């Protein structure tokens, strides 16, 4: 773990301040690398163990890599240059913050105290300059502040198998040590220090520099998968300076002994962690690939669309006939709404043929193996039949589970389903679910799990009773044994925070909360919005992401609605939807608004 650490000449039991008697490090899961006491430990520049500053050019680096026995110079060149008296003037000038000149006078060797005083003055000058040039912080949403101020918890990365590192996150938890940039330092070069994870929230970690003990004044949030977080030992192998924060620089007389004591037996990130992050963010879908995707204006059919962009596995698909490329649709590459070219014809699904007779130059069909595979089902025996009743999540109102009917049985286990009481005469609002879909349920599911079932529109006999309804419609319920009853150990709990797609505006990823869990079904609430915008989502939905996913992938996160927006929401659903559209800036097309407009025309 610490290659080259044993090159230190000091004994690991060297004396240190009396403050070193910290509590033992709590044991962590054994799958992470254990830091062993067999290597070199760095201290601050010019310290005897670990780091050194070149007396010629001022570069801070690994002491063992420096030239000569005294380790005073970073290279042979600096050593030779220093031997010339004409160069000595540049040293003091550098310490005073002045650029050296070719006409610098030969100076007598200055006492070390004078040099340190000049260097301290130079640091003070840098600090004053930094204060006057400090950038004004941009107002925006911060997950760290949001979680800290409300004591929220976030769903762990392991809950999201489709997300980067979702299947190889391992046992990263509180107490794991990492090497990160030291921001509490005035050195002109970028330096690092060791920090421990105090709290995890998805990809984000609250970090505290080693040596601060219970002092949280310099705690900071950082994305664990970011480029500035490294396993302990990375600085040693990369030749990077490891320097304690200025606030505690003089807290211990022997930083080496302190770090050895603190780190021995602790856990750190795997050495190939950054490589795994990079590999998990490689996506097989490429721009210009052609796919079949649901037609957002007629859910009963699919259309050809072309991948316009890929962000974090989410695809922006532009319908092939859109000349200005504004008629688009967002979904994840593992979404059940996209398929390979020819899928609709193979199962008997409705398909809108494109007016474009041949592929545009550069466009090519996405290979079938890239798409999410559905579980194979045996349709030979007892199976779903047209007219059977069930309960289903309404894709046009995802907060509702409704009374529904199987309208058509397709091949390979796919079903066309309609919502009772609100179907278009031509079946244009039927939607396709696979028999194993977690969005369809047997009759009585809502009653058993105390979920409000949405009855057919216009149905007068309330409260709704399935027994009466089946008798009145001369229908039968779909057999319970045909439904997917598998419930994975998903790890979600009520109250957990996450980032979730607003499936009614699928280009938007929002701050959200799990408010209810029924087996594998999650009730997702969008923070700052009323409950009517909640959505029922499966625990394995590719439209749910860990906290920090947007930051990691570069996707824009929609923050909670501000108080002013919440206050302005009216009781009218139409007005509320309008208020939400105003909150989310930019071009968008709502499935539900398009559907209702079309519905009004048909009526």
N, C-alpha and C positions, 0 to 999 in steps of 0.2 A: 504493500500500500504506500509506504513512504520510501520509494527508491531514492537512495542517496542520503537519507536522514542520519545513517550511522557515521557519517563523516565528521560529526561534531566532536570536538575535543573535550568539551565539558562533560562532567559526570552528570547523569540525569537526576542525581540526588542533590544537586547544588542548592545552596541556601536560597530562600525566598522570603518574602514578607510574611508576617503572621496571618495575613488575610487569606492565605492560600487554602485554608482548611475548609473547603466546600464539601457539601454532601456528596455521597456517591452518586454516579450517574445511574439513573434507573435503567434496568435491562430492557432492550428493545427486541423486536422479532429478529430471528437469527438469519433471515435470508439476505440481509444487507451486509456489506463488507464491514468487518470489525477493525477498528484502528488499533494497531499494535505499537507497543513502546519499543520500536527498534530503529528509529530513524532520527534525522535531523529536524530540529525545530527552529523556526526563524524568530528573530526579535527585531527591534526597530533599527533604522540605519545607524551605522557606526558601532553597533553593539558587538560584543565579542562572539556571539554565537548566531550564525545564520546569514545576516545581511551585512553589506558593506557599501560605502559610497566612494566612488572614484575621486581621488583628490585632484585629478586634472580636469575631467569633463563634468563631474558631478552626477554621473549616472548611478542609480541605485540598483543593486543586483545581488545575486546569490554569492556569498562570500567565497565559497569554495571554487567558484568559476573565475575569480579574480586572479590577476597576474602577480607573481612574485611571492616570496614567503610571507611578507607582511600583509599581503592582500590589500595594498593601497591603491592599485590601479586596475581598471577593467581590461586593459589590453597592453601589449608591448608598446604600441604607439604612444599611449598616454604616459607610460613610464619613461620613455625616451624624451618626450616633449617636456615632461616635468623637470628633467635634468638641466634644461636651459633656463637660466635666470630671467631671460626675457619673457618667459611664460608665467612666471610667478605673479606678476602684476594682474594677470587675467583672473587668477584664482580669487583674490580679494574682491576684484570688481564684480565677479559673478556672485559672490556671497552678499554683496551690497545691492545686488539687483541691477547692475550696470553692465552694458555690453562691453566686452574687452576691445581694445583698439590696438592697431599695429604699432602705435607710437607709445605704448605704455612704458612707463619708467620702471627700471629694475628696483624692486622693493626688498627690504630686509625681511627675513622670515618672521612672520607674525606669531605671537603667542596663540595657543589653541583657544584661550578664553576670548580673545579679541575676535577670532573667526566665528566662534559660536554666537557672540553678541551680534556680529554683523548678519549672520544667518537668521537670527531671531528677528532682527529689524526687517529683513527681507520678507519673512513670513508675515509679519504684521502689515507690511505694505500690500502684499497679495490679498490678505483678508479684507482690507479697506477697499481695494479695487473690486473685489467680488461683491461686496455689499452695495457699491454704487452701480454696478452693472447687473445686479440680480434681475432675472427675467420675471415678469409678472405672471403668476400661475394662472393657467387657463381653467376657467370654471368647467367642471364636468363631474360625472359620476365616478366614485371610487368605491370599489367593492370592499377594500380594507376599512375605510371610514364607516361604510354602511354596516358592516358586520360588527366592528368594534363598538359603535355607538348604540347598537341594539342587542348586543350579545347573541347574534344569530349563529346558527350552525349551517354548514353547507354539505351537500351530498358528496361523498368521496368519489374520486376519479374512477374507482373500481366499479361503480354503479353504471358506468357508461362504456360498454364494451366496444362500441363503434367509434368512440372518441380517441384521439391520440393518447397513447400510453394506457388506454383503458384495460388492456389485457396483460400489461407488463409493468404496472405501477409498483408492484411488490409491496413491501412493508414500510414505505416512506411514511413517517409519522412524527409526532412531537418528540423532540430530543435528538433527532438526526442532525449531524454536524455537516456544514458545507463551507466552502471558501467563496467569498463574495467580495466585490469592491469595497474598499474602506472609504466611506464618504466623509468621515471625521478626520480629515488629514489635509495638510497644506502643502504636501510635497508636489512638485510640478509633474511628477510621473504618476501613472495609475498604479495604485497599490491595493493589496488585498488583505483580508483578515478572516478569521474563522468565526462563524455564527452558528447558532443552534435554532432549530425550528421550535417556536413557542406555541404556534397554533396553525392548523391547516384548514384551508377553505377551498376545496376543489384543487385547482392547480396552484393557487396562491398560498404562500406561507408567510406568517408573521415571524420575522427573524430578529434575534438579539445577539449582538457581538459578544464573544467570549470575554469575560472579565467584568461585565456589567452586573452580574449576579441578579438581584431583584430590581434593578434600576431599568425601567422601561422607557426612559426619556428618548433614547435613540432607536427604539424598535422601528422596524419598517417592513412593509409588505413587498413581496417580490414573487414573480411567477417562477415556480420551481423549474419549469421547462425552458426558461429564458437562457440566453447565451452567456449571462454573467454569473451563473451559479455552477459551481464545480465541486466534485468530491474532494475531501481532504487528501492532500498529497499532490493535487494538480499543480500547485505553485512550484513545488519542488521539482517536478518533472518538466515543467514548462519554463523554468527559470524566471518566475515572476516574484516580485517582492511581497513578502507577508509582513505587514506592519500593524502594530496595535493602534487603536483609535487614540487620537490626541487627548481626549477627555480622561482617559485612564492610563496614559502612557507611563506615568510615574507611580502607578498604583502598586506595582510589583518590582522588586529589584532583580528578579530572575524570571523572565517570561518563559524561558525554555522549560524550567521545572514546572511552572504553572500549567503550560499547555500539555506537557507530558501527563501530568496528573489528571487534567480535565478530559483529555482525549482517549487515553488508554481504556479500551473496552467499549468505547462509544461506537455508534454506527454512522456511516456516511453513505453517499450515493454510490451505486456501482460505477466502476471506472468507465464503462461504455454507455453511461446514461445518456449523454448528449447524442451519441450515435443512434440509440434506440428512439429518442425523440424525433430525430431527423427521419429515420426509416418509417416511423408511425405516421408521419405527415406527408408521405408520398401517396398520391391518389391515382388509381388506374384510369379514371376517366380523363379525357383530354378534350381541349377545345376542338370544335368542328365535328365531333362525333354525333351521329344521328341516333335518336331513340324514339320510342313510342311513349307518350305521356298522356295522362288524362286531359281532356278538353275542359278547361275551367269554365266555359260557358255552357257546355252540355256534358254533365258528369257521366252520362251513359256511354260515351264514346271516347276513343283515344285519337290523337293526332301525332304527326311526326314533328319533332322539335330537334333543334341543334344546340349542343353544349356551347354556350357563349363564354362562360367563365367557370372556374372551380375555386372555391374558397373554403378551406377546411373540410373538404368532402361535400360541401353543399354546391349544387349545380344551378347556375342560371341558364334556363332553357328558353330559347327563342323559337316560337312556332315557325315552321319552315316558310309559311306564306307571308310572314311579317316582313314587309319591305324595309320599314324604318327600324326594325329590331326593338320595338317598344312593346310588342305583344309577347310577354314573357311569363315564365312560371318558375318559381324557386322550389327546390326540394333537395333532400339528401340523396347521395348516390345509392343508399340502401333503402330508399323509400319504396313502398309497395305500389306507388303510383307510376313508376317508370319501368319500361320493359324493352327488350331487344326488338329490332325491326322484324315484323312478321308474327309477333306474339298474338296480336288480336285475331288474326286470321286463324292461327293454330288452335285457339280455344273457342272461337265463335263469338268474340266480342265485337261490338260495333266499332267501326273505324271510319274516320273522315279522310277521304282520299285527298291528297294535295293536288292543287292545280299545276304544281311544278312537275313536269313530265320526267325530268332527269335530275340527278344529284348535281348540286352546284359544285363548282371546282373546289377541291380541297376538302369537301365533306365526305365522311365515310361512316359506315354503320359500326356502332359499338359492338364488340364481340359479345355473344350471349353469356359467356362465363363471368362477365363483370357484374352481372345483376344478382341481387339477392335471391337465393333459392328458397322456395316454399317447401314445406314438409309434404312428402308424398302421402296420399290418402287412398284408401281402398273404396272405390265407388261401386264395386260389384255387388255387395250385399245391401243391407238397409242403408238408404242414403236420403239426402235432402230431395224434396219434390216441390214443384211449383205450387204455390198457394199455402205452403206451411207458414205458420206464424212464429215469430221470435222477437227478441228485443235487440236493438242495434243503436250504436252511437250515430246520430245524424251528422253526416259530413258537412252539412250547411249550418249546423248549430251544435257545435261540439260540446256545449255545456249540457246537452240533453241526451238522454237515452230514451228511445221512442218505441212505440208499437210498430212492428214492421212485418213485411211479407216477402217471401222468396218469389220473385217474379219470373226468373229464368235460371235454369241450371246449365252452366257452361262446362267445358271440358277441363280436365286436370284439377277438379275440386273448386273451381271458381263459381260464384253465385252472383246473380243480379238481384238487388234488394231495393224495395221501395218503402217509403215511410207512409203508413196508413193515414188517410185523411188529407194528404197534401201532395199527392202525385199528379204530375201532368198527364194529360190524356194520351199523349204520344210516348210516354215513358222516358222522356228526355232527362228526367231527374233521378232515374234509377242509378244506382252506384254499385260498383263491383267490390266484393269482399271475398277473400279465400275462405274456405270452410274452416281453416285453422286460425283465422284472424281473431285476435283478442278483442276486436270491436263488435263482435256479435255474441249474443247470450241466449240461453234457453228461456222459455216462458217462466216467469216467477223469479228471475235473478234479482231484479230491483227490489221486489217485496222482501225476499230473504235477507238482502243486504241493506235494507232500509234506505234505498235510493229512490228519489221521486221519479216515477215513470211518467213520461209525457204521453198522454192518451191521444188518439186520433183527433185531428182538428174538427171541431163541430160535434164531437161525441157528447151526448147529453147526460148519459147515465153515470154520474160521478158520485162517490169515488169509483174509479175504474176497477173492474173485476175481470180477470182473465177468463174465468169460468163462464161468466155471462157473455163476454165478447165472443169467445169461440163458438158458443151455441148460437148466438145471433148471426154470426157470419158464416155458419156452417163450415168451420175451419178446424184444422187440427194443429197442434203444436209440434214443432220440429223435435225429434227425439233428443233427450238430454245427452245421451252417450255420443252424439255426433259432434259435440262442441269441444273446443280445446280447453281442457281443465288443468293444464300444466301451469304451475305457479313457481317460477324460479326464485331462488334466494337473492332477491335484487338488492337488498341493503338500504333501501329508502326508508325514511321515517317522516312522520308528520312534522312540519315546521322547517324541513331542510330547504336551503336556498339552492338555486340552480339557474341556468340560462336556458330559456325555452323558446321555441318558434311559436309565434302567433299563427296558427294554421289557417286563420281567416285572412291573414296578410302574410303569406309564407316567406316573404323576403325579410321579415323582421324577426330578430332574436331579442328577447326581452328578459329583464330581471323578474324572476318568478319564484313561487313557493309551493311546496307540496302541502296541500291542506287536508287531504284525505287519501287513504289507501284501502282499496277493496281487492284483496288477493293480489293480482298483478296490475290492477287498474289504479292509476294515479289521478287525483284531481289537482290540476295545475291552476294556480291563481297568479295573475299578473299584478305585481306589486303596484299599488297606486290606483288600480282600476276596480270597479265594482264587480261583485261576484258573478254577474250575468255574462261576463267575458271569460269566466273560467272554462277550462277544457278538460275533458276526460282523455287521458293519454295512456298508452301501454307503457309498462316499466322499461321495456326494451326498445321504445320508439327511438329512431335515429334523429328525432327532432328535439331531443333533450340533451343538454351539455353541462359539463361541470363549470363551476364558477371559474372565470379566467379563460374560458375557451375563446371568447371573442378577442381578447387581448393576444392570446397565443397565435391565433390564425389570421389576425388582421381584419376580422369581421366587425361591423359596427354594432355595438350593444345599445339597445333602447333602455334608458333608465326608467325608474318608477315615475309615474305621472306626478308633477308637482302639485302642491296643495291648491293652487289657483285653478288647475285643470280639474281637480276632483270636486271643488266647490261649484264649478260651472256645469257639472254634469246634471242634466235634467232627468226627469222620470221617463221621458220618452226614449224608447230604444233607438229610434231613428236619430234623435238629437244626440244621444250618447255616442252612437257610432260616428256621427259627424265630428263630435268633440275629439274622439280618439284619432280620427283621420287628421285633424289639425295638429294633434300632438306629434304624430309621426310624419315628418316632412319628407317630401319626395313623391315621385310617381308611384301609384299603386292601383291594383284592381282587386276588389273584394269579391270573393266567390259568392258570398251571401247576398250582397247588394245586386250583383249581376243576375243572380237567380231570381230574386224577388221582382226585379224590373221585368225580366222575361215572363215571369208568372203573371204579372199584371196585364201584360200584352195579350197573353193567351186567354185570360179570363174576360 
